């Protein structure tokens, strides 16, 4: 699954690089290689590969990572298309900017 990309520009993943302590835990737990460690800080290098599982945020000791985990925006949009309803993730009503 290394090169599995979801829908472009819909993921809710955010990383505050200033808060990151460079522990590298996000690299260890991310199943799709979204992060890279460079200059003693984590960086998001494959944002669209994120499946919004939340493992990175749950394992970040300093809360530098946030993501709306669960089914994810991509899954919500795909399900809307498959059900022939409006493809939406439901986050456009909130303050999130995932869509």
Secondary structure as UniProt FT lines:
FT   TURN            2..3
FT   TURN            8..9
FT   STRAND          14..15
FT   TURN            17..19
FT   HELIX           25..29
FT   TURN            31..32
FT   STRAND          35..38
FT   TURN            39..40
FT   STRAND          41..44
FT   HELIX           47..49
FT   HELIX           55..59
FT   TURN            61..62
FT   STRAND          65..66
FT   HELIX           72..82
FT   TURN            83..84
FT   TURN            92..93
//
